[in-house]
Amino acid sequence: MSNRVTVNIFGQEYTISGDESQDRMIQVASWVDNKMREIEEATGNALPSSSMAVLSAVNIANEYFACKDELEETKKIAEQLEGDTQHYIQLWDEAKKNFLEYKEENAAIQKQKEQLTAKLQAKEKEVEKIIQGQGSIQEEIQKGVQKKLAEAEARYKDLENNFFDLQMENIRIKSELEKLRGGMK
């Protein structure tokens, strides 16, 4: 559907028709009129209208190419950001996978600790029966059992620390991802 509008450019009336809205065509004509008036002001009205029209067209074309270059640069930056985002998503997925593996390992160690604690209690009962007259043997067994329990607890604490470090890394990566997504908007 073709729209028509009459506009005034540099003192001349023109009837313009096109597929754009009338408001858009008026806006474009006003832009051209402003450019011609800027050139008239800069040259002190020393040029004929046709020369001002050509200089206006050159200036508008220069602005167009500057915008086009800026758009290309923006597209390149957007592509780089998209690549960076994919990289951080991959890191996030790897961190989640590692977190789940640590969680499973932690659960296995917790189960092992519970089993060792149950074994310890059973052994303590056995030892209690045997030791009723042998105090020194019971002390040696107690020391060995406590040593094993301390080692298991130390390993458990180590895993808890690793788990906490992984959670902190997940938070940091998530924050970076949100910053990148926010920067792309």
N, CA, C and O of each residue as an XYZ file, in Angstrom:
740
protein
N       0.851     -1.176      0.000
C       0.000      0.000      0.000
C       0.886      1.223      0.000
O       1.755      1.360      0.861
N       0.680      2.117     -0.953
C       1.527      3.286     -1.122
C       0.920      4.477     -0.385
O      -0.253      4.801     -0.570
N       1.736      5.129      0.459
C       1.326      6.326      1.183
C       1.905      7.545      0.483
O       2.972      7.477     -0.127
N       1.182      8.670      0.579
C       1.649      9.913     -0.041
C       1.656     10.987      1.028
O       0.796     11.033      1.908
N       2.674     11.865      0.920
C       2.760     12.985      1.839
C       3.497     14.119      1.131
O       4.402     13.880      0.331
N       3.096     15.368      1.438
C       3.780     16.534      0.886
C       4.710     17.065      1.971
O       4.288     17.290      3.105
N       5.980     17.263      1.615
C       6.992     17.722      2.571
C       7.692     18.948      2.006
O       7.623     19.230      0.810
N       8.374     19.675      2.900
C       9.120     20.858      2.497
C      10.588     20.591      2.798
O      10.969     20.393      3.952
N      11.402     20.587      1.757
C      12.845     20.374      1.920
C      13.547     21.574      1.329
O      13.483     21.813      0.123
N      14.211     22.323      2.173
C      15.015     23.469      1.784
C      14.208     24.461      0.943
O      14.657     24.965     -0.086
N      12.975     24.717      1.446
C      12.130     25.722      0.802
C      11.349     25.220     -0.394
O      10.588     25.995     -0.974
N      11.493     23.972     -0.794
C      10.782     23.420     -1.946
C       9.796     22.361     -1.439
O      10.132     21.584     -0.545
N       8.608     22.324     -1.990
C       7.632     21.302     -1.629
C       7.776     20.109     -2.568
O       7.943     20.253     -3.779
N       7.706     18.943     -1.967
C       7.802     17.697     -2.729
C       6.686     16.778     -2.254
O       6.362     16.739     -1.067
N       6.108     16.047     -3.182
C       5.142     15.012     -2.821
C       5.875     13.677     -2.913
O       6.408     13.300     -3.957
N       5.880     12.986     -1.787
C       6.623     11.711     -1.698
C       5.598     10.595     -1.516
O       4.644     10.734     -0.751
N       5.803      9.511     -2.212
C       4.954      8.328     -2.001
C       5.855      7.127     -1.750
O       6.961      7.029     -2.281
N       5.351      6.228     -0.933
C       6.147      5.043     -0.626
C       5.400      4.112      0.318
O       4.280      4.399      0.740
N       6.032      3.007      0.636
C       5.420      2.004      1.514
C       5.576      2.356      2.990
O       4.893      1.779      3.837
N       6.460      3.291      3.306
C       6.663      3.717      4.696
C       5.460      4.525      5.166
O       4.673      5.002      4.347
N       5.313      4.681      6.480
C       4.220      5.488      7.024
C       4.467      6.961      6.697
O       5.597      7.360      6.416
N       3.425      7.746      6.735
C       3.568      9.177      6.465
C       4.504      9.809      7.498
O       5.331     10.652      7.149
N       4.379      9.410      8.756
C       5.262      9.948      9.801
C       6.721      9.662      9.488
O       7.588     10.512      9.690
N       6.980      8.478      9.000
C       8.363      8.103      8.676
C       8.884      8.950      7.508
O      10.018      9.427      7.543
N       8.064      9.132      6.490
C       8.484      9.913      5.334
C       8.723     11.375      5.729
O       9.650     12.008      5.223
N       7.896     11.910      6.624
C       8.085     13.283      7.116
C       9.385     13.367      7.920
O      10.135     14.337      7.806
N       9.634     12.361      8.716
C      10.870     12.327      9.524
C      12.102     12.321      8.613
O      13.056     13.059      8.865
N      12.094     11.511      7.576
C      13.232     11.432      6.646
C      13.410     12.767      5.923
O      14.530     13.263      5.798
N      12.309     13.347      5.450
C      12.396     14.634      4.741
C      12.941     15.716      5.670
O      13.740     16.552      5.247
N      12.519     15.704      6.912
C      13.010     16.680      7.889
C      14.515     16.504      8.115
O      15.247     17.483      8.267
N      14.959     15.267      8.134
C      16.395     14.976      8.303
C      17.200     15.575      7.142
O      18.231     16.214      7.352
N      16.711     15.357      5.916
C      17.393     15.885      4.723
C      17.390     17.416      4.768
O      18.407     18.045      4.476
N      16.253     18.018      5.132
C      16.154     19.475      5.232
C      17.161     20.010      6.248
O      17.840     21.002      5.983
N      17.260     19.372      7.390
C      18.222     19.794      8.429
C      19.656     19.706      7.921
O      20.464     20.597      8.182
N      19.974     18.645      7.203
C      21.338     18.492      6.679
C      21.659     19.619      5.685
O      22.752     20.186      5.702
N      20.701     19.923      4.839
C      20.943     20.985      3.854
C      21.104     22.331      4.553
O      21.931     23.144      4.140
N      20.339     22.572      5.588
C      20.440     23.838      6.329
C      21.774     23.919      7.091
O      22.351     24.999      7.219
N      22.260     22.777      7.595
C      23.580     22.757      8.248
C      24.676     23.148      7.253
O      25.573     23.923      7.582
N      24.594     22.609      6.040
C      25.592     22.919      5.014
C      25.463     24.396      4.598
O      26.467     25.079      4.394
N      24.227     24.874      4.478
C      24.015     26.284      4.134
C      24.661     27.177      5.194
O      25.317     28.166      4.867
N      24.472     26.822      6.457
C      25.052     27.609      7.557
C      26.576     27.527      7.529
O      27.258     28.526      7.757
N      27.104     26.349      7.251
C      28.559     26.169      7.241
C      29.220     26.884      6.063
O      30.348     27.361      6.179
N      28.527     26.957      4.943
C      29.124     27.588      3.751
C      28.690     29.042      3.582
O      29.166     29.732      2.681
N      27.792     29.506      4.443
C      27.341     30.890      4.350
C      26.472     31.133      3.127
O      26.518     32.215      2.543
N      25.680     30.139      2.731
C      24.760     30.251      1.596
C      25.503     30.591      0.298
O      24.956     31.279     -0.564
N      26.739     30.116      0.154
C      27.551     30.427     -1.014
C      27.412     29.382     -2.113
O      27.997     29.540     -3.184
N      26.652     28.321     -1.871
C      26.537     27.247     -2.872
C      25.129     27.209     -3.453
O      24.162     27.563     -2.778
N      25.016     26.781     -4.698
C      23.674     26.592     -5.265
C      22.976     25.400     -4.588
O      23.626     24.534     -4.002
N      21.666     25.380     -4.682
C      20.860     24.331     -4.030
C      21.294     22.935     -4.458
O      21.339     22.015     -3.641
N      21.614     22.781     -5.746
C      22.013     21.446     -6.217
C      23.301     20.992     -5.547
O      23.440     19.815     -5.214
N      24.239     21.902     -5.347
C      25.495     21.534     -4.676
C      25.245     21.194     -3.212
O      25.840     20.261     -2.674
N      24.346     21.968     -2.561
C      24.010     21.667     -1.169
C      23.323     20.312     -1.064
O      23.533     19.567     -0.107
N      22.499     20.004     -2.061
C      21.818     18.710     -2.066
C      22.837     17.582     -2.185
O      22.729     16.570     -1.493
N      23.834     17.754     -3.068
C      24.871     16.729     -3.234
C      25.684     16.589     -1.957
O      25.947     15.474     -1.508
N      26.091     17.728     -1.362
C      26.862     17.665     -0.112
C      26.040     17.044      1.009
O      26.570     16.294      1.829
N      24.755     17.351      1.045
C      23.874     16.734      2.047
C      23.820     15.230      1.837
O      23.898     14.458      2.793
N      23.687     14.817      0.578
C      23.642     13.380      0.269
C      24.945     12.708      0.686
O      24.938     11.599      1.219
N      26.073     13.395      0.437
C      27.378     12.829      0.825
C      27.448     12.703      2.351
O      27.882     11.674      2.869
N      27.021     13.752      3.072
C      27.042     13.696      4.540
C      26.127     12.604      5.076
O      26.496     11.866      5.990
N      24.929     12.505      4.499
C      23.992     11.468      4.936
C      24.553     10.081      4.620
O      24.422      9.161      5.429
N      25.176      9.925      3.448
C      25.793      8.638      3.091
C      26.928      8.317      4.060
O      27.096      7.163      4.455
N      27.704      9.323      4.443
C      28.790      9.111      5.408
C      28.215      8.623      6.743
O      28.736      7.683      7.344
N      27.134      9.273      7.199
C      26.487      8.839      8.443
C      25.964      7.410      8.302
O      26.076      6.606      9.227
N      25.394      7.104      7.139
C      24.889      5.760      6.888
C      26.006      4.722      7.013
O      25.849      3.702      7.684
N      27.142      5.001      6.353
C      28.245      4.041      6.408
C      28.842      3.938      7.812
O      29.279      2.864      8.225
N      28.861      5.061      8.550
C      29.343      5.007      9.937
C      28.413      4.122     10.769
O      28.872      3.309     11.571
N      27.108      4.287     10.573
C      26.137      3.443     11.284
C      26.280      1.983     10.872
O      26.198      1.078     11.703
N      26.496      1.770      9.581
C      26.664      0.405      9.069
C      27.911     -0.241      9.684
O      27.879     -1.402     10.093
N      29.016      0.525      9.746
C      30.247      0.008     10.365
C      30.019     -0.302     11.833
O      30.469     -1.329     12.341
N      29.311      0.602     12.513
C      29.028      0.393     13.938
C      28.163     -0.852     14.135
O      28.370     -1.621     15.074
N      27.187     -1.041     13.233
C      26.337     -2.219     13.297
C      27.163     -3.486     13.102
O      26.967     -4.464     13.824
N      28.076     -3.487     12.145
C      28.939     -4.651     11.912
C      29.791     -4.953     13.149
O      29.940     -6.107     13.550
N      30.346     -3.892     13.746
C      31.162     -4.060     14.950
C      30.302     -4.614     16.090
O      30.734     -5.486     16.844
N      29.080     -4.091     16.198
C      28.165     -4.579     17.226
C      27.828     -6.044     16.997
O      27.740     -6.820     17.949
N      27.639     -6.427     15.732
C      27.366     -7.833     15.417
C      28.549     -8.715     15.819
O      28.363     -9.805     16.360
N      29.769     -8.235     15.549
C      30.967     -9.004     15.928
C      31.038     -9.168     17.438
O      31.329    -10.251     17.945
N      30.765     -8.072     18.152
C      30.790     -8.141     19.613
C      29.716     -9.100     20.116
O      29.955     -9.886     21.033
N      28.531     -9.029     19.509
C      27.441     -9.927     19.903
C      27.828    -11.383     19.663
O      27.536    -12.250     20.488
N      28.489    -11.656     18.528
C      28.938    -13.025     18.249
C      29.967    -13.478     19.274
O      29.935    -14.616     19.740
N      30.894    -12.563     19.625
C      31.906    -12.892     20.641
C      31.231    -13.173     21.979
O      31.578    -14.129     22.672
N      30.259    -12.324     22.336
C      29.546    -12.524     23.596
C      28.766    -13.838     23.581
O      28.688    -14.531     24.596
N      28.196    -14.173     22.439
C      27.478    -15.442     22.333
C      28.444    -16.614     22.535
O      28.126    -17.589     23.216
N      29.629    -16.497     21.928
C      30.642    -17.544     22.128
C      31.068    -17.627     23.577
O      31.209    -18.717     24.132
N      31.274    -16.462     24.195
C      31.648    -16.443     25.616
C      30.542    -17.048     26.471
O      30.806    -17.798     27.411
N      29.307    -16.714     26.134
C      28.175    -17.254     26.890
C      28.144    -18.770     26.779
O      27.942    -19.466     27.774
N      28.341    -19.276     25.578
C      28.360    -20.735     25.392
C      29.482    -21.372     26.216
O      29.316    -22.441     26.804
N      30.629    -20.682     26.243
C      31.761    -21.190     27.033
C      31.389    -21.241     28.517
O      31.663    -22.231     29.194
N      30.764    -20.171     29.019
C      30.397    -20.147     30.438
C      29.279    -21.135     30.745
O      29.235    -21.704     31.836
N      28.383    -21.340     29.796
C      27.350    -22.359     30.000
C      27.992    -23.735     30.088
O      27.593    -24.564     30.906
N      28.986    -23.972     29.245
C      29.695    -25.249     29.289
C      30.408    -25.408     30.635
O      30.366    -26.476     31.246
N      31.066    -24.328     31.092
C      31.721    -24.383     32.397
C      30.705    -24.642     33.511
O      30.964    -25.409     34.439
N      29.556    -23.995     33.405
C      28.503    -24.174     34.401
C      28.039    -25.634     34.408
O      27.880    -26.233     35.471
N      27.821    -26.203     33.214
C      27.395    -27.599     33.129
C      28.452    -28.530     33.723
O      28.123    -29.482     34.430
N      29.714    -28.249     33.432
C      30.792    -29.062     34.002
C      30.829    -28.926     35.520
O      31.053    -29.905     36.232
N      30.609    -27.707     36.010
C      30.610    -27.489     37.455
C      29.450    -28.241     38.108
O      29.609    -28.822     39.181
N      28.281    -28.228     37.457
C      27.141    -28.979     37.999
C      27.458    -30.472     38.024
O      27.147    -31.167     38.990
N      28.083    -30.955     36.947
C      28.428    -32.379     36.883
C      29.411    -32.723     38.004
O      29.246    -33.726     38.698
N      30.435    -31.880     38.172
C      31.400    -32.113     39.240
C      30.732    -32.059     40.611
O      31.046    -32.854     41.496
N      29.811    -31.116     40.774
C      29.091    -30.996     42.042
C      28.336    -32.288     42.336
O      28.378    -32.793     43.458
N      27.644    -32.821     41.330
C      26.891    -34.058     41.529
C      27.827    -35.222     41.853
O      27.508    -36.071     42.685
N      28.990    -35.253     41.185
C      29.954    -36.314     41.483
C      30.467    -36.199     42.916
O      30.569    -37.201     43.623
N      30.792    -34.963     43.349
C      31.237    -34.765     44.730
C      30.130    -35.111     45.712
O      30.387    -35.668     46.779
N      28.913    -34.782     45.350
C      27.786    -35.080     46.220
C      27.628    -36.594     46.380
O      27.411    -37.092     47.484
N      27.740    -37.317     45.266
C      27.644    -38.782     45.322
C      28.798    -39.368     46.136
O      28.602    -40.271     46.949
N      30.001    -38.844     45.905
C      31.161    -39.324     46.654
C      30.993    -39.017     48.140
O      31.327    -39.836     48.996
N      30.476    -37.840     48.430
C      30.247    -37.455     49.820
C      29.242    -38.402     50.480
O      29.424    -38.818     51.624
N      28.167    -38.739     49.735
C      27.161    -39.662     50.257
C      27.782    -41.044     50.499
O      27.489    -41.702     51.496
N      28.641    -41.467     49.573
C      29.296    -42.766     49.739
C      30.208    -42.755     50.963
O      30.250    -43.723     51.722
N      30.932    -41.662     51.150
C      31.824    -41.570     52.316
C      31.003    -41.502     53.605
O      31.385    -42.087     54.619
N      29.881    -40.791     53.564
C      29.006    -40.724     54.739
C      28.499    -42.125     55.080
O      28.467    -42.521     56.245
N      28.102    -42.867     54.042
C      27.630    -44.241     54.266
C      28.765    -45.096     54.837
O      28.562    -45.892     55.754
N      29.973    -44.910     54.268
C      31.139    -45.651     54.758
C      31.415    -45.289     56.216
O      31.757    -46.154     57.022
N      31.266    -44.025     56.543
C      31.478    -43.586     57.930
C      30.473    -44.260     58.853
O      30.823    -44.736     59.933
N      29.207    -44.294     58.410
C      28.176    -44.939     59.215
C      28.475    -46.427     59.402
O      28.307    -46.975     60.491
N      28.927    -47.077     58.309
C      29.279    -48.499     58.409
C      30.456    -48.694     59.362
O      30.465    -49.609     60.185
N      31.449    -47.811     59.231
C      32.607    -47.916     60.125
C      32.205    -47.658     61.583
O      32.717    -48.298     62.502
N      31.297    -46.725     61.774
C      30.822    -46.447     63.127
C      30.083    -47.655     63.683
O      30.260    -48.013     64.847
N      29.249    -48.289     62.847
C      28.531    -49.490     63.285
C      29.514    -50.621     63.603
O      29.363    -51.324     64.602
N      30.531    -50.788     62.730
C      31.554    -51.808     62.980
C      32.307    -51.500     64.272
O      32.601    -52.391     65.069
N      32.608    -50.225     64.455
C      33.309    -49.799     65.657
C      32.503    -50.147     66.903
O      33.043    -50.671     67.878
N      31.232    -49.858     66.862
C      30.390    -50.174     68.011
C      30.340    -51.682     68.273
O      30.379    -52.129     69.419
N      30.251    -52.463     67.171
C      30.241    -53.923     67.325
C      31.564    -54.411     67.897
O      31.597    -55.268     68.780
N      32.654    -53.850     67.378
C      33.979    -54.251     67.884
C      34.151    -53.835     69.338
O      34.746    -54.559     70.137
N      33.620    -52.655     69.673
C      33.730    -52.206     71.063
C      33.021    -53.174     71.997
O      33.503    -53.452     73.095
N      31.871    -53.689     71.558
C      31.144    -54.669     72.378
C      31.946    -55.957     72.516
O      32.042    -56.529     73.601
N      32.527    -56.409     71.388
C      33.361    -57.617     71.432
C      34.546    -57.416     72.363
O      34.869    -58.266     73.192
N      35.174    -56.275     72.199
C      36.355    -55.971     72.999
C      35.983    -55.883     74.473
O      36.722    -56.339     75.345
N      34.833    -55.293     74.730
C      34.386    -55.151     76.120
C      34.277    -56.517     76.794
O      34.653    -56.681     77.955
N      33.753    -57.499     76.045
C      33.628    -58.849     76.590
C      34.997    -59.466     76.837
O      35.223    -60.119     77.856
N      35.907    -59.252     75.891
C      37.229    -59.863     75.983
C      38.072    -59.179     77.058
O      38.856    -59.825     77.753
N      37.904    -57.894     77.182
C      38.833    -57.110     77.997
C      38.522    -57.125     79.487
O      39.288    -56.541     80.254
N      37.528    -57.709     79.907
C      37.172    -57.639     81.312
C      38.336    -57.966     82.229
O      38.233    -57.704     83.428
N      39.343    -58.474     81.784
C      40.538    -58.719     82.578
C      41.799    -58.269     81.864
O      42.901    -58.459     82.381
N      41.664    -57.696     80.726
C      42.839    -57.342     79.941
C      42.774    -55.865     79.527
O      42.522    -55.559     78.362
N      42.993    -54.984     80.449
C      42.895    -53.537     80.232
C      43.842    -53.000     79.174
O      43.461    -52.112     78.412
N      45.050    -53.505     79.104
C      46.026    -52.959     78.163
C      45.668    -53.289     76.710
O      45.899    -52.476     75.814
N      45.113    -54.462     76.480
C      44.718    -54.826     75.117
C      43.581    -53.920     74.657
O      43.554    -53.482     73.507
N      42.646    -53.643     75.557
C      41.530    -52.776     75.213
C      42.018    -51.371     74.844
O      41.489    -50.762     73.914
N      42.988    -50.868     75.537
C      43.527    -49.542     75.240
C      44.157    -49.511     73.845
O      43.974    -48.545     73.105
N      44.882    -50.542     73.491
C      45.494    -50.598     72.164
C      44.431    -50.664     71.062
O      44.541    -49.998     70.033
N      43.429    -51.462     71.295
C      42.356    -51.573     70.302
C      41.633    -50.233     70.167
O      41.342    -49.781     69.059
N      41.350    -49.612     71.302
C      40.675    -48.308     71.290
C      41.482    -47.295     70.475
O      40.927    -46.552     69.667
N      42.794    -47.276     70.697
C      43.643    -46.337     69.964
C      43.573    -46.595     68.462
O      43.474    -45.656     67.671
N      43.623    -47.846     68.075
C      43.557    -48.181     66.649
C      42.212    -47.789     66.040
O      42.150    -47.232     64.944
N      41.148    -48.086     66.765
C      39.817    -47.751     66.270
C      39.658    -46.238     66.172
O      39.140    -45.733     65.176
N      40.093    -45.523     67.182
C      39.974    -44.065     67.152
C      40.828    -43.457     66.040
O      40.452    -42.461     65.424
N      41.987    -44.077     65.797
C      42.831    -43.599     64.704
C      42.095    -43.749     63.367
O      42.091    -42.835     62.543
N      41.467    -44.929     63.166
C      40.716    -45.170     61.934
C      39.539    -44.187     61.820
O      39.260    -43.643     60.752
N      38.864    -43.982     62.954
C      37.737    -43.052     62.944
C      38.209    -41.629     62.657
O      37.546    -40.906     61.914
N      39.320    -41.217     63.216
C      39.872    -39.880     62.979
C      40.250    -39.724     61.511
O      40.025    -38.668     60.921
N      40.828    -40.776     60.917
C      41.176    -40.718     59.494
C      39.919    -40.573     58.631
O      39.893    -39.797     57.675
N      38.871    -41.339     58.989
C      37.623    -41.260     58.231
C      37.001    -39.879     58.381
O      36.505    -39.309     57.409
N      37.027    -39.339     59.599
C      36.467    -38.009     59.820
C      37.281    -36.944     59.087
O      36.717    -35.994     58.545
N      38.591    -37.098     59.069
C      39.436    -36.140     58.358
C      39.127    -36.178     56.857
O      39.051    -35.140     56.199
N      38.955    -37.367     56.343
C      38.616    -37.506     54.918
C      37.245    -36.897     54.641
O      37.039    -36.241     53.620
N      36.312    -37.123     55.565
C      34.971    -36.560     55.431
C      35.034    -35.029     55.446
O      34.382    -34.379     54.629
N      35.803    -34.455     56.356
C      35.941    -32.997     56.430
C      36.582    -32.452     55.152
O      36.204    -31.391     54.654
N      37.560    -33.203     54.634
C      38.204    -32.807     53.376
C      37.168    -32.714     52.251
O      37.156    -31.752     51.483
N      36.314    -33.711     52.167
C      35.276    -33.713     51.142
C      34.272    -32.588     51.369
O      33.809    -31.968     50.412
N      33.938    -32.325     52.612
C      33.038    -31.201     52.900
C      33.660    -29.893     52.430
O      32.968    -29.054     51.852
N      34.957    -29.706     52.669
C      35.653    -28.494     52.225
C      35.638    -28.398     50.705
O      35.384    -27.327     50.154
N      35.908    -29.508     50.027
C      35.878    -29.526     48.560
C      34.473    -29.199     48.045
O      34.307    -28.481     47.059
N      33.472    -29.741     48.732
C      32.089    -29.471     48.364
C      31.784    -27.983     48.511
O      31.155    -27.392     47.633
N      32.215    -27.385     49.591
C      31.995    -25.948     49.808
C      32.705    -25.128     48.740
O      32.127    -24.178     48.213
N      33.953    -25.477     48.409
C      34.707    -24.767     47.362
C      33.965    -24.850     46.028
O      33.898    -23.869     45.286
N      33.412    -26.018     45.729
C      32.675    -26.199     44.479
C      31.426    -25.331     44.467
O      31.103    -24.732     43.442
N      30.721    -25.254     45.585
C      29.541    -24.389     45.657
C      29.925    -22.936     45.415
O      29.221    -22.228     44.695
N      31.014    -22.484     45.994
C      31.459    -21.097     45.804
C      31.812    -20.848     44.337
O      31.502    -19.787     43.797
N      32.459    -21.821     43.690
C      32.821    -21.680     42.275
C      31.557    -21.623     41.421
O      31.477    -20.845     40.470
N      30.567    -22.453     41.766
C      29.291    -22.420     41.050
C      28.645    -21.047     41.160
O      28.127    -20.526     40.173
N      28.670    -20.463     42.334
C      28.080    -19.132     42.541
C      28.829    -18.104     41.711
O      28.202    -17.259     41.072
N      30.172    -18.156     41.705
C      30.972    -17.207     40.933
C      30.671    -17.333     39.441
O      30.505    -16.319     38.762
N      30.597    -18.552     38.923
C      30.339    -18.765     37.500
C      28.932    -18.289     37.153
O      28.725    -17.674     36.107
N      27.976    -18.569     38.016
C      26.605    -18.117     37.776
C      26.554    -16.598     37.734
O      25.859    -16.021     36.897
N      27.284    -15.950     38.630
C      27.312    -14.479     38.652
C      27.913    -13.938     37.367
O      27.389    -12.975     36.806
N      28.996    -14.528     36.887
C      29.622    -14.085     35.635
C      28.664    -14.282     34.465
O      28.572    -13.431     33.580
N      27.947    -15.417     34.465
C      26.992    -15.697     33.397
C      25.877    -14.677     33.403
O      25.458    -14.209     32.344
N      25.387    -14.325     34.589
C      24.328    -13.325     34.668
C      24.834    -11.968     34.205
O      24.100    -11.228     33.549
N      26.091    -11.624     34.539
C      26.658    -10.354     34.078
C      26.748    -10.341     32.561
O      26.424     -9.335     31.930
N      27.177    -11.432     31.977
C      27.297    -11.504     30.528
C      25.925    -11.406     29.865
O      25.762    -10.705     28.866
N      24.963    -12.093     30.409
C      23.613    -12.018     29.848
C      23.071    -10.611     30.002
O      22.424    -10.091     29.093
N      23.325     -9.993     31.137
C      22.878     -8.618     31.350
C      23.559     -7.677     30.384
O      22.925     -6.737     29.905
N      24.842     -7.897     30.077
C      25.587     -7.043     29.146
C      25.094     -7.193     27.714
O      25.239     -6.259     26.926
N      24.523     -8.324     27.353
C      24.046     -8.549     25.991
C      22.731     -7.834     25.751
O      22.386     -7.544     24.606
N      22.009     -7.553     26.790
C      20.718     -6.870     26.624
C      20.977     -5.459     26.333
O      20.039     -4.683     26.154
